[in-house]
Amino acid sequence: MIDSLTHVRVARPSFDLEAAERFYVQGLGLDVLWRTAGHVPGEHDLLMVGPAGGGWHFELTRDPGNPIAPCPTVDDLFVVYLGEAPDEDLVNRLTDHGGTRVPSHNPYWDRYGVTIADPDGYRLVLCSRTWG
């Protein structure tokens, strides 16, 4: 059964795992939980990031032999509920590490946070609200 203790993994392709790591680890402050590389035939390179000991992680993959182009839309969002207004130092760190601040497609996210496109074009929302 799925319950509040079930671990969740969200995965998606990336063209550049090093750029993704700079953005999500050095920019956002997540930890590297796992990484594989080395171009093993038939296997993907991957980077797993998230909070150490957390109940979720974010996996970015790249198949060096047959890379899949990321296809982000303006509504593909990774939302982080901060419970307070995003700190400008955090926003600047994300843009310094490969992100681009963008207006949100849904004005709700501009009203309650900041939207930043990651190096692959997917959108991270730093939301001032809490969940629950």
C-alpha positions, 0 to 999 in steps of 0.5 A, spaced: 500 500 500 502 507 498 502 511 505 506 516 508 512 512 509 512 510 501 518 513 498 517 516 491 522 517 486 521 522 480 525 521 474 526 524 467 532 525 462 537 530 462 542 532 456 547 534 461 548 531 468 554 535 470 549 542 469 543 538 473 548 537 479 550 544 479 543 546 479 540 542 484 546 540 489 550 547 489 544 551 487 538 548 490 542 545 496 540 537 495 544 532 496 547 527 491 544 520 493 547 516 488 550 517 481 552 512 476 557 513 470 562 510 466 558 509 459 556 501 461 553 499 454 546 498 455 545 502 462 544 509 463 548 514 467 544 517 472 544 522 478 539 521 484 538 528 488 534 529 494 534 531 502 539 526 505 534 521 509 528 524 506 522 520 503 523 522 496 528 523 491 529 526 484 533 522 478 536 525 472 538 520 467 542 520 460 543 514 455 549 516 452 548 511 446 541 514 445 540 520 449 533 522 450 531 530 449 528 533 455 521 535 453 519 540 458 513 544 457 511 550 461 507 546 466 512 541 468 513 543 475 518 541 481 515 545 486 518 546 493 514 548 499 518 553 503 513 555 508 516 562 507 518 567 501 524 564 497 530 567 499 533 572 494 540 569 495 537 562 494 534 564 487 541 568 485 545 561 487 540 557 482 541 562 477 548 562 478 548 555 477 545 554 471 538 556 472 534 562 468 528 565 472 522 565 468 515 568 469 510 562 471 505 559 466 500 559 471 499 566 475 498 562 482 506 560 482 508 568 481 503 570 486 506 565 491 513 564 489 519 564 484 519 560 478 526 558 475 528 553 469 533 548 470 539 547 465 534 542 461 528 547 461 524 544 466 521 549 471 523 549 479 518 553 483 520 555 490 513 556 493 512 561 499 506 556 502 506 550 506 503 544 504 497 541 508 
